[in-house]
């Protein structure tokens, strides 16, 4: 019975690691997609922090 319990523990650990690696891959893909969304726009994306840098137009 000990070998079976060890097998179950190792199997569960490998499944947890695979899930974590898949989640990391999804997060990387989401960040990459978010960075690329404004590339085709000639005006570019306005960042809220950049708005405060310039004085308002008269």
N, CA, C and O atoms as a Tripos MOL2 file, in Angstrom:
@<TRIPOS>MOLECULE
protein
  232   231    58     0     0
PROTEIN
NO_CHARGES

@<TRIPOS>ATOM
      1 N           0.8150   -1.1890    0.0000 N.3       1 UNK1
      2 CA          0.0000    0.0000    0.0000 C.3       1 UNK1
      3 C           0.8620    1.2580    0.0000 C.2       1 UNK1
      4 O           0.4300    2.2920   -0.5090 O.2       1 UNK1
      5 N           2.0540    1.1950    0.5510 N.am      2 UNK2
      6 CA          2.9300    2.3590    0.6220 C.3       2 UNK2
      7 C           3.3020    2.8540   -0.7750 C.2       2 UNK2
      8 O           3.3140    4.0620   -1.0080 O.2       2 UNK2
      9 N           3.6040    1.9570   -1.7030 N.am      3 UNK3
     10 CA          3.9780    2.3540   -3.0490 C.3       3 UNK3
     11 C           2.8280    3.0650   -3.7430 C.2       3 UNK3
     12 O           3.0500    4.0400   -4.4610 O.2       3 UNK3
     13 N           1.6210    2.6010   -3.5450 N.am      4 UNK4
     14 CA          0.4600    3.2260   -4.1590 C.3       4 UNK4
     15 C           0.2540    4.6390   -3.6110 C.2       4 UNK4
     16 O          -0.0420    5.5620   -4.3700 O.2       4 UNK4
     17 N           0.4090    4.8060   -2.3060 N.am      5 UNK5
     18 CA          0.2540    6.1410   -1.7080 C.3       5 UNK5
     19 C           1.3340    7.0960   -2.2150 C.2       5 UNK5
     20 O           1.0620    8.2650   -2.4910 O.2       5 UNK5
     21 N           2.5440    6.5940   -2.3330 N.am      6 UNK6
     22 CA          3.6380    7.4010   -2.8650 C.3       6 UNK6
     23 C           3.3520    7.7930   -4.3130 C.2       6 UNK6
     24 O           3.5800    8.9360   -4.7100 O.2       6 UNK6
     25 N           2.8520    6.8380   -5.0950 N.am      7 UNK7
     26 CA          2.4890    7.1100   -6.4850 C.3       7 UNK7
     27 C           1.4190    8.2020   -6.5530 C.2       7 UNK7
     28 O           1.5220    9.1210   -7.3650 O.2       7 UNK7
     29 N           0.4100    8.1070   -5.7170 N.am      8 UNK8
     30 CA         -0.6730    9.1010   -5.7200 C.3       8 UNK8
     31 C          -0.1420   10.4910   -5.3320 C.2       8 UNK8
     32 O          -0.5300   11.4930   -5.9320 O.2       8 UNK8
     33 N           0.7320   10.5460   -4.3440 N.am      9 UNK9
     34 CA          1.2990   11.8230   -3.9010 C.3       9 UNK9
     35 C           2.1270   12.4690   -5.0150 C.2       9 UNK9
     36 O           1.9780   13.6580   -5.2950 O.2       9 UNK9
     37 N           2.9940   11.6840   -5.6410 N.am     10 UNK10
     38 CA          3.8480   12.2070   -6.7060 C.3      10 UNK10
     39 C           3.0000   12.6260   -7.9100 C.2      10 UNK10
     40 O           3.2630   13.6580   -8.5270 O.2      10 UNK10
     41 N           1.9980   11.8360   -8.2360 N.am     11 UNK11
     42 CA          1.1220   12.1670   -9.3500 C.3      11 UNK11
     43 C           0.3950   13.4810   -9.1000 C.2      11 UNK11
     44 O           0.3010   14.3190   -9.9970 O.2      11 UNK11
     45 N          -0.1210   13.6680   -7.8860 N.am     12 UNK12
     46 CA         -0.8150   14.9060   -7.5480 C.3      12 UNK12
     47 C           0.1410   16.0950   -7.5990 C.2      12 UNK12
     48 O          -0.2410   17.1750   -8.0500 O.2      12 UNK12
     49 N           1.3620   15.9110   -7.1490 N.am     13 UNK13
     50 CA          2.3510   16.9860   -7.1770 C.3      13 UNK13
     51 C           2.6900   17.3800   -8.6120 C.2      13 UNK13
     52 O           2.8060   18.5680   -8.9150 O.2      13 UNK13
     53 N           2.8480   16.3970   -9.4970 N.am     14 UNK14
     54 CA          3.1340   16.6950  -10.8940 C.3      14 UNK14
     55 C           1.9720   17.4300  -11.5600 C.2      14 UNK14
     56 O           2.1850   18.3280  -12.3740 O.2      14 UNK14
     57 N           0.7560   17.0500  -11.2130 N.am     15 UNK15
     58 CA         -0.4180   17.7400  -11.7570 C.3      15 UNK15
     59 C          -0.4560   19.1810  -11.2750 C.2      15 UNK15
     60 O          -0.7660   20.0820  -12.0540 O.2      15 UNK15
     61 N          -0.1430   19.4180   -9.9980 N.am     16 UNK16
     62 CA         -0.1040   20.7920   -9.4740 C.3      16 UNK16
     63 C           0.9550   21.6250  -10.1800 C.2      16 UNK16
     64 O           0.7120   22.7870  -10.5060 O.2      16 UNK16
     65 N           2.1180   21.0510  -10.4180 N.am     17 UNK17
     66 CA          3.1810   21.7810  -11.1080 C.3      17 UNK17
     67 C           2.7970   22.1160  -12.5410 C.2      17 UNK17
     68 O           3.0630   23.2190  -13.0180 O.2      17 UNK17
     69 N           2.1700   21.1650  -13.2260 N.am     18 UNK18
     70 CA          1.7420   21.4090  -14.6040 C.3      18 UNK18
     71 C           0.6960   22.5170  -14.6470 C.2      18 UNK18
     72 O           0.7340   23.3680  -15.5350 O.2      18 UNK18
     73 N          -0.2350   22.5170  -13.7000 N.am     19 UNK19
     74 CA         -1.2370   23.5810  -13.6450 C.3      19 UNK19
     75 C          -0.5860   24.9390  -13.4080 C.2      19 UNK19
     76 O          -0.9730   25.9330  -14.0220 O.2      19 UNK19
     77 N           0.3960   24.9800  -12.5250 N.am     20 UNK20
     78 CA          1.0830   26.2430  -12.2340 C.3      20 UNK20
     79 C           1.8320   26.7410  -13.4690 C.2      20 UNK20
     80 O           1.8180   27.9380  -13.7560 O.2      20 UNK20
     81 N           2.4800   25.8480  -14.1940 N.am     21 UNK21
     82 CA          3.1990   26.2500  -15.4000 C.3      21 UNK21
     83 C           2.2390   26.7460  -16.4780 C.2      21 UNK21
     84 O           2.5470   27.7050  -17.1860 O.2      21 UNK21
     85 N           1.0830   26.1040  -16.6080 N.am     22 UNK22
     86 CA          0.0880   26.5710  -17.5720 C.3      22 UNK22
     87 C          -0.4200   27.9530  -17.1930 C.2      22 UNK22
     88 O          -0.6150   28.8010  -18.0630 O.2      22 UNK22
     89 N          -0.6360   28.1860  -15.9110 N.am     23 UNK23
     90 CA         -1.1130   29.4910  -15.4550 C.3      23 UNK23
     91 C          -0.0660   30.5770  -15.7300 C.2      23 UNK23
     92 O          -0.4160   31.6900  -16.1220 O.2      23 UNK23
     93 N           1.2000   30.2600  -15.5290 N.am     24 UNK24
     94 CA          2.2730   31.2140  -15.8380 C.3      24 UNK24
     95 C           2.2790   31.5230  -17.3310 C.2      24 UNK24
     96 O           2.4430   32.6780  -17.7260 O.2      24 UNK24
     97 N           2.1050   30.5110  -18.1500 N.am     25 UNK25
     98 CA          2.0580   30.7240  -19.5940 C.3      25 UNK25
     99 C           0.8910   31.6160  -20.0040 C.2      25 UNK25
    100 O           1.0390   32.4770  -20.8710 O.2      25 UNK25
    101 N          -0.2690   31.4100  -19.3800 N.am     26 UNK26
    102 CA         -1.4220   32.2600  -19.6760 C.3      26 UNK26
    103 C          -1.1620   33.7010  -19.2640 C.2      26 UNK26
    104 O          -1.5370   34.6290  -19.9800 O.2      26 UNK26
    105 N          -0.5270   33.8930  -18.1210 N.am     27 UNK27
    106 CA         -0.2390   35.2540  -17.6560 C.3      27 UNK27
    107 C           0.7400   35.9410  -18.6040 C.2      27 UNK27
    108 O           0.5670   37.1190  -18.9170 O.2      27 UNK27
    109 N           1.7560   35.2290  -19.0620 N.am     28 UNK28
    110 CA          2.7130   35.8050  -20.0090 C.3      28 UNK28
    111 C           2.0170   36.1920  -21.3140 C.2      28 UNK28
    112 O           2.2610   37.2660  -21.8640 O.2      28 UNK28
    113 N           1.1570   35.3150  -21.7940 N.am     29 UNK29
    114 CA          0.4370   35.5970  -23.0290 C.3      29 UNK29
    115 C          -0.4730   36.8120  -22.8640 C.2      29 UNK29
    116 O          -0.5720   37.6360  -23.7740 O.2      29 UNK29
    117 N          -1.1250   36.9300  -21.7350 N.am     30 UNK30
    118 CA         -2.0080   38.0740  -21.4900 C.3      30 UNK30
    119 C          -1.2040   39.3700  -21.4440 C.2      30 UNK30
    120 O          -1.6320   40.3790  -22.0050 O.2      30 UNK30
    121 N          -0.0480   39.3570  -20.7850 N.am     31 UNK31
    122 CA          0.7950   40.5610  -20.7440 C.3      31 UNK31
    123 C           1.2830   40.9390  -22.1330 C.2      31 UNK31
    124 O           1.2820   42.1160  -22.4930 O.2      31 UNK31
    125 N           1.7010   39.9480  -22.9180 N.am     32 UNK32
    126 CA          2.1880   40.1980  -24.2660 C.3      32 UNK32
    127 C           1.0600   40.7670  -25.1320 C.2      32 UNK32
    128 O           1.2810   41.6940  -25.9110 O.2      32 UNK32
    129 N          -0.1260   40.2190  -24.9980 N.am     33 UNK33
    130 CA         -1.2720   40.7140  -25.7590 C.3      33 UNK33
    131 C          -1.6020   42.1420  -25.3590 C.2      33 UNK33
    132 O          -1.9180   42.9670  -26.2160 O.2      33 UNK33
    133 N          -1.5330   42.4390  -24.0850 N.am     34 UNK34
    134 CA         -1.8380   43.7860  -23.6100 C.3      34 UNK34
    135 C          -0.8150   44.7940  -24.1370 C.2      34 UNK34
    136 O          -1.1730   45.9300  -24.4440 O.2      34 UNK34
    137 N           0.4310   44.3980  -24.2410 N.am     35 UNK35
    138 CA          1.4600   45.3090  -24.7630 C.3      35 UNK35
    139 C           1.2540   45.5880  -26.2420 C.2      35 UNK35
    140 O           1.5430   46.6880  -26.7130 O.2      35 UNK35
    141 N           0.7600   44.6080  -26.9720 N.am     36 UNK36
    142 CA          0.6520   44.7410  -28.4250 C.3      36 UNK36
    143 C          -0.6390   45.4170  -28.8750 C.2      36 UNK36
    144 O          -0.7800   45.6810  -30.0690 O.2      36 UNK36
    145 N          -1.5690   45.7040  -28.0080 N.am     37 UNK37
    146 CA         -2.8570   46.2330  -28.4390 C.3      37 UNK37
    147 C          -2.7390   47.6090  -29.0600 C.2      37 UNK37
    148 O          -3.5040   47.9080  -29.9770 O.2      37 UNK37
    149 N          -1.8320   48.4630  -28.6220 N.am     38 UNK38
    150 CA         -1.7340   49.8080  -29.1400 C.3      38 UNK38
    151 C          -0.7670   49.9960  -30.2770 C.2      38 UNK38
    152 O          -0.5730   51.1280  -30.7210 O.2      38 UNK38
    153 N          -0.1540   48.9520  -30.7680 N.am     39 UNK39
    154 CA          0.8860   49.1090  -31.7970 C.3      39 UNK39
    155 C           0.3360   49.5580  -33.1460 C.2      39 UNK39
    156 O           1.0170   50.2910  -33.8630 O.2      39 UNK39
    157 N          -0.8640   49.1470  -33.5100 N.am     40 UNK40
    158 CA         -1.3980   49.5100  -34.8050 C.3      40 UNK40
    159 C          -2.0150   50.8950  -34.8200 C.2      40 UNK40
    160 O          -2.2920   51.4240  -35.8970 O.2      40 UNK40
    161 N          -2.2340   51.4900  -33.6830 N.am     41 UNK41
    162 CA         -2.8820   52.7910  -33.5890 C.3      41 UNK41
    163 C          -1.8330   53.8860  -33.7740 C.2      41 UNK41
    164 O          -0.8870   53.9530  -32.9890 O.2      41 UNK41
    165 N          -1.9710   54.7530  -34.7940 N.am     42 UNK42
    166 CA         -0.9520   55.7880  -35.0130 C.3      42 UNK42
    167 C          -0.9130   56.8200  -33.8830 C.2      42 UNK42
    168 O           0.1310   57.4230  -33.6310 O.2      42 UNK42
    169 N          -2.0180   57.0190  -33.2180 N.am     43 UNK43
    170 CA         -2.0470   57.9750  -32.1120 C.3      43 UNK43
    171 C          -1.3950   57.4080  -30.8590 C.2      43 UNK43
    172 O          -0.9060   58.1560  -30.0130 O.2      43 UNK43
    173 N          -1.3890   56.1110  -30.7480 N.am     44 UNK44
    174 CA         -0.8260   55.4860  -29.5690 C.3      44 UNK44
    175 C          -1.8150   55.4620  -28.4200 C.2      44 UNK44
    176 O          -2.9310   55.9680  -28.5330 O.2      44 UNK44
    177 N          -1.4060   54.8830  -27.3410 N.am     45 UNK45
    178 CA         -2.2680   54.7440  -26.1890 C.3      45 UNK45
    179 C          -1.8950   55.8160  -25.1770 C.2      45 UNK45
    180 O          -0.7120   56.0240  -24.9050 O.2      45 UNK45
    181 N          -2.8720   56.4900  -24.6260 N.am     46 UNK46
    182 CA         -2.6100   57.5270  -23.6380 C.3      46 UNK46
    183 C          -2.5800   56.8820  -22.2630 C.2      46 UNK46
    184 O          -3.5300   56.2180  -21.8470 O.2      46 UNK46
    185 N          -1.4800   57.0900  -21.5730 N.am     47 UNK47
    186 CA         -1.3370   56.5700  -20.2290 C.3      47 UNK47
    187 C          -1.7670   57.6580  -19.2590 C.2      47 UNK47
    188 O          -1.4120   58.8240  -19.4340 O.2      47 UNK47
    189 N          -2.5200   57.2890  -18.2510 N.am     48 UNK48
    190 CA         -3.0670   58.2740  -17.3180 C.3      48 UNK48
    191 C          -1.9710   59.1090  -16.6700 C.2      48 UNK48
    192 O          -2.1840   60.2930  -16.4090 O.2      48 UNK48
    193 N          -0.8170   58.5350  -16.4050 N.am     49 UNK49
    194 CA          0.2770   59.2670  -15.7700 C.3      49 UNK49
    195 C           0.8300   60.3520  -16.7020 C.2      49 UNK49
    196 O           1.3120   61.3800  -16.2250 O.2      49 UNK49
    197 N           0.7670   60.1400  -18.0200 N.am     50 UNK50
    198 CA          1.2840   61.1200  -18.9780 C.3      50 UNK50
    199 C           0.3850   62.3420  -19.1170 C.2      50 UNK50
    200 O           0.8500   63.4030  -19.5320 O.2      50 UNK50
    201 N          -0.8640   62.2140  -18.7850 N.am     51 UNK51
    202 CA         -1.7950   63.3320  -18.9310 C.3      51 UNK51
    203 C          -1.4150   64.5020  -18.0230 C.2      51 UNK51
    204 O          -1.6060   65.6560  -18.4050 O.2      51 UNK51
    205 N          -0.8910   64.2330  -16.8530 N.am     52 UNK52
    206 CA         -0.5860   65.2840  -15.8920 C.3      52 UNK52
    207 C           0.6930   66.0230  -16.2440 C.2      52 UNK52
    208 O           0.9680   67.0690  -15.6570 O.2      52 UNK52
    209 N           1.4780   65.5200  -17.1750 N.am     53 UNK53
    210 CA          2.7430   66.1390  -17.5280 C.3      53 UNK53
    211 C           2.5890   67.4450  -18.2880 C.2      53 UNK53
    212 O           3.4300   68.3380  -18.1790 O.2      53 UNK53
    213 N           1.5220   67.5530  -19.0540 N.am     54 UNK54
    214 CA          1.3480   68.7190  -19.9260 C.3      54 UNK54
    215 C           0.2780   69.6390  -19.3870 C.2      54 UNK54
    216 O          -0.6680   69.1970  -18.7350 O.2      54 UNK54
    217 N           0.4320   70.9300  -19.6640 N.am     55 UNK55
    218 CA         -0.5640   71.9140  -19.2800 C.3      55 UNK55
    219 C          -1.7730   71.8060  -20.2050 C.2      55 UNK55
    220 O          -1.6110   71.4760  -21.3790 O.2      55 UNK55
    221 N          -2.9600   72.0700  -19.7160 N.am     56 UNK56
    222 CA         -4.1360   71.9780  -20.5730 C.3      56 UNK56
    223 C          -4.1000   73.0660  -21.6510 C.2      56 UNK56
    224 O          -3.5180   74.1320  -21.4510 O.2      56 UNK56
    225 N          -4.7170   72.7860  -22.7730 N.am     57 UNK57
    226 CA         -4.7600   73.7330  -23.8880 C.3      57 UNK57
    227 C          -5.6680   74.9160  -23.5190 C.2      57 UNK57
    228 O          -6.6240   74.7640  -22.7590 O.2      57 UNK57
    229 N          -5.3560   76.0770  -24.0630 N.am     58 UNK58
    230 CA         -6.1260   77.2700  -23.7490 C.3      58 UNK58
    231 C          -7.4640   77.2890  -24.4200 C.2      58 UNK58
    232 O          -8.2280   78.2390  -24.2460 O.2      58 UNK58
@<TRIPOS>BOND
     1     1     2 1
     2     2     3 1
     3     3     4 2
     4     3     5 am
     5     5     6 1
     6     6     7 1
     7     7     8 2
     8     7     9 am
     9     9    10 1
    10    10    11 1
    11    11    12 2
    12    11    13 am
    13    13    14 1
    14    14    15 1
    15    15    16 2
    16    15    17 am
    17    17    18 1
    18    18    19 1
    19    19    20 2
    20    19    21 am
    21    21    22 1
    22    22    23 1
    23    23    24 2
    24    23    25 am
    25    25    26 1
    26    26    27 1
    27    27    28 2
    28    27    29 am
    29    29    30 1
    30    30    31 1
    31    31    32 2
    32    31    33 am
    33    33    34 1
    34    34    35 1
    35    35    36 2
    36    35    37 am
    37    37    38 1
    38    38    39 1
    39    39    40 2
    40    39    41 am
    41    41    42 1
    42    42    43 1
    43    43    44 2
    44    43    45 am
    45    45    46 1
    46    46    47 1
    47    47    48 2
    48    47    49 am
    49    49    50 1
    50    50    51 1
    51    51    52 2
    52    51    53 am
    53    53    54 1
    54    54    55 1
    55    55    56 2
    56    55    57 am
    57    57    58 1
    58    58    59 1
    59    59    60 2
    60    59    61 am
    61    61    62 1
    62    62    63 1
    63    63    64 2
    64    63    65 am
    65    65    66 1
    66    66    67 1
    67    67    68 2
    68    67    69 am
    69    69    70 1
    70    70    71 1
    71    71    72 2
    72    71    73 am
    73    73    74 1
    74    74    75 1
    75    75    76 2
    76    75    77 am
    77    77    78 1
    78    78    79 1
    79    79    80 2
    80    79    81 am
    81    81    82 1
    82    82    83 1
    83    83    84 2
    84    83    85 am
    85    85    86 1
    86    86    87 1
    87    87    88 2
    88    87    89 am
    89    89    90 1
    90    90    91 1
    91    91    92 2
    92    91    93 am
    93    93    94 1
    94    94    95 1
    95    95    96 2
    96    95    97 am
    97    97    98 1
    98    98    99 1
    99    99   100 2
   100    99   101 am
   101   101   102 1
   102   102   103 1
   103   103   104 2
   104   103   105 am
   105   105   106 1
   106   106   107 1
   107   107   108 2
   108   107   109 am
   109   109   110 1
   110   110   111 1
   111   111   112 2
   112   111   113 am
   113   113   114 1
   114   114   115 1
   115   115   116 2
   116   115   117 am
   117   117   118 1
   118   118   119 1
   119   119   120 2
   120   119   121 am
   121   121   122 1
   122   122   123 1
   123   123   124 2
   124   123   125 am
   125   125   126 1
   126   126   127 1
   127   127   128 2
   128   127   129 am
   129   129   130 1
   130   130   131 1
   131   131   132 2
   132   131   133 am
   133   133   134 1
   134   134   135 1
   135   135   136 2
   136   135   137 am
   137   137   138 1
   138   138   139 1
   139   139   140 2
   140   139   141 am
   141   141   142 1
   142   142   143 1
   143   143   144 2
   144   143   145 am
   145   145   146 1
   146   146   147 1
   147   147   148 2
   148   147   149 am
   149   149   150 1
   150   150   151 1
   151   151   152 2
   152   151   153 am
   153   153   154 1
   154   154   155 1
   155   155   156 2
   156   155   157 am
   157   157   158 1
   158   158   159 1
   159   159   160 2
   160   159   161 am
   161   161   162 1
   162   162   163 1
   163   163   164 2
   164   163   165 am
   165   165   166 1
   166   166   167 1
   167   167   168 2
   168   167   169 am
   169   169   170 1
   170   170   171 1
   171   171   172 2
   172   171   173 am
   173   173   174 1
   174   174   175 1
   175   175   176 2
   176   175   177 am
   177   177   178 1
   178   178   179 1
   179   179   180 2
   180   179   181 am
   181   181   182 1
   182   182   183 1
   183   183   184 2
   184   183   185 am
   185   185   186 1
   186   186   187 1
   187   187   188 2
   188   187   189 am
   189   189   190 1
   190   190   191 1
   191   191   192 2
   192   191   193 am
   193   193   194 1
   194   194   195 1
   195   195   196 2
   196   195   197 am
   197   197   198 1
   198   198   199 1
   199   199   200 2
   200   199   201 am
   201   201   202 1
   202   202   203 1
   203   203   204 2
   204   203   205 am
   205   205   206 1
   206   206   207 1
   207   207   208 2
   208   207   209 am
   209   209   210 1
   210   210   211 1
   211   211   212 2
   212   211   213 am
   213   213   214 1
   214   214   215 1
   215   215   216 2
   216   215   217 am
   217   217   218 1
   218   218   219 1
   219   219   220 2
   220   219   221 am
   221   221   222 1
   222   222   223 1
   223   223   224 2
   224   223   225 am
   225   225   226 1
   226   226   227 1
   227   227   228 2
   228   227   229 am
   229   229   230 1
   230   230   231 1
   231   231   232 2
@<TRIPOS>SUBSTRUCTURE
     1 UNK1         2 RESIDUE 1 A UNK
     2 UNK2         6 RESIDUE 1 A UNK
     3 UNK3        10 RESIDUE 1 A UNK
     4 UNK4        14 RESIDUE 1 A UNK
     5 UNK5        18 RESIDUE 1 A UNK
     6 UNK6        22 RESIDUE 1 A UNK
     7 UNK7        26 RESIDUE 1 A UNK
     8 UNK8        30 RESIDUE 1 A UNK
     9 UNK9        34 RESIDUE 1 A UNK
    10 UNK10       38 RESIDUE 1 A UNK
    11 UNK11       42 RESIDUE 1 A UNK
    12 UNK12       46 RESIDUE 1 A UNK
    13 UNK13       50 RESIDUE 1 A UNK
    14 UNK14       54 RESIDUE 1 A UNK
    15 UNK15       58 RESIDUE 1 A UNK
    16 UNK16       62 RESIDUE 1 A UNK
    17 UNK17       66 RESIDUE 1 A UNK
    18 UNK18       70 RESIDUE 1 A UNK
    19 UNK19       74 RESIDUE 1 A UNK
    20 UNK20       78 RESIDUE 1 A UNK
    21 UNK21       82 RESIDUE 1 A UNK
    22 UNK22       86 RESIDUE 1 A UNK
    23 UNK23       90 RESIDUE 1 A UNK
    24 UNK24       94 RESIDUE 1 A UNK
    25 UNK25       98 RESIDUE 1 A UNK
    26 UNK26      102 RESIDUE 1 A UNK
    27 UNK27      106 RESIDUE 1 A UNK
    28 UNK28      110 RESIDUE 1 A UNK
    29 UNK29      114 RESIDUE 1 A UNK
    30 UNK30      118 RESIDUE 1 A UNK
    31 UNK31      122 RESIDUE 1 A UNK
    32 UNK32      126 RESIDUE 1 A UNK
    33 UNK33      130 RESIDUE 1 A UNK
    34 UNK34      134 RESIDUE 1 A UNK
    35 UNK35      138 RESIDUE 1 A UNK
    36 UNK36      142 RESIDUE 1 A UNK
    37 UNK37      146 RESIDUE 1 A UNK
    38 UNK38      150 RESIDUE 1 A UNK
    39 UNK39      154 RESIDUE 1 A UNK
    40 UNK40      158 RESIDUE 1 A UNK
    41 UNK41      162 RESIDUE 1 A UNK
    42 UNK42      166 RESIDUE 1 A UNK
    43 UNK43      170 RESIDUE 1 A UNK
    44 UNK44      174 RESIDUE 1 A UNK
    45 UNK45      178 RESIDUE 1 A UNK
    46 UNK46      182 RESIDUE 1 A UNK
    47 UNK47      186 RESIDUE 1 A UNK
    48 UNK48      190 RESIDUE 1 A UNK
    49 UNK49      194 RESIDUE 1 A UNK
    50 UNK50      198 RESIDUE 1 A UNK
    51 UNK51      202 RESIDUE 1 A UNK
    52 UNK52      206 RESIDUE 1 A UNK
    53 UNK53      210 RESIDUE 1 A UNK
    54 UNK54      214 RESIDUE 1 A UNK
    55 UNK55      218 RESIDUE 1 A UNK
    56 UNK56      222 RESIDUE 1 A UNK
    57 UNK57      226 RESIDUE 1 A UNK
    58 UNK58      230 RESIDUE 1 A UNK
